[in-house]
Amino acid sequence: MNRTLYSTLWWLAMPAVLGRLWWRGRKEPGYRKHWDERLALGGPVAGERPTIMVHAVSVGETRASEPLVDALLLAWPDSRILLTHMTPTGRATGRDLFAHHGERVVQAYLPYDTGAMTARFLRRHRPRVCILMETEVWPNLIHACMRQGVPIVLANARLSERSLKRGRKAGAVMAEAARSFTLVAAQTDADAQRIASLGAPNVVVTGSVKFDIVPPPPALEKGAWLRARIDGAARRPVFLCASTREGEEALILDAWQRADKPAGALLLLVPRHPQRFDEVAQLVQARGMRLARRSQLDENAGAIDADVLLGDSMGEMFAYYAACDCAYIGGSLLPLGGQNLIEACALGKPVLVGEHTFNFLDATCDAVADGAAVRVRDADALVAEAARLLRDDAARAVMGAKALAFAGRHRGATLRTVELVQRLFG
């Protein structure tokens, strides 16, 4: 596929793309807002400050961008950040994370990658540099950046073996995009080798900026408040299942009901996608388990009298980690690729993962090798290992200390990335 065919396919698919956007808005109204931005017909305008564009497609990339955005604003005090997204949950996460920066961080949806739209978007905002987070390779955006003289950085870059195969199937369009990167700051040696094999000319291993994320004190305070509501008059063991995906919750709930677990143990279940909160609540209730919902707890709430607490809120993952005793990182019991385990390790929590972690393979394997995480084969093994940790305070403390050490040992990627970006401007 070349870029002309790629662009043609985008235009042919546009009615279906917009229809799907409207359809998704039934459950998530944010998809029906800011359509002018998605078509490069509106949104914020270029201000007097020089603009640094950072594209963070959804929640995970937006949270990962936090230390980088903060460092960029510090390095260029006269600039602003244009933070772009593709999902309303990513946009909401960015609004919460960066509200304290005021007008120095503005947000918009990145237009669809048709060529004309992305070129118009860049002319409107005139970014000094375009920074794409992790895996966000948009051929027409990259081509438009080249034509307008905007350096392109792929930051915190990762590429799994599965994604590499898809990239090679894309042919010329992906090879052209890879060759056009001014700089690739890769998470690991393996990521760097895979990205370079697509033709990227300037690939440097910097590590993952996610290790540089600092748990915000308000989130820790909220976690302590939530834990007090869970414990009530007597401490209850808490097993968190974080960022779970479709199909996993049913497996976990059934295993939890079968398991020999500590008395009073609470299952804290946090689905990754907010549109599934009600669906997961129904799964809990269909099994006759007592359910409490985070969204229904106010500041004056008493003790939580439930078997399962549903984390149906946005932007509180650090609070959930702070409130738990050990955590499973979702998306790994089924072949979905897993999620980021670094935040849990940064809070010194023992981590459990399934066998399917190909999206975060190196970090997960390193955590397992360091004793910060344990890999399990299925839901029953997951719950059995969680029950063991919940009973054994000493084992949990040792594993938690190893998790903290693992997180601390890999910090520094943000500074290395910003130094590389600074070199682009002499």
Order of alpha helices (4+ residues) and beta strands (2+ residues): alpha-alpha-beta-alpha-beta-alpha-beta-alpha-beta-alpha-beta-alpha-alpha-beta-alpha-beta-alpha-beta-alpha-beta-alpha-beta-beta-alpha-beta-alpha-beta-alpha-beta-alpha-alpha-alpha
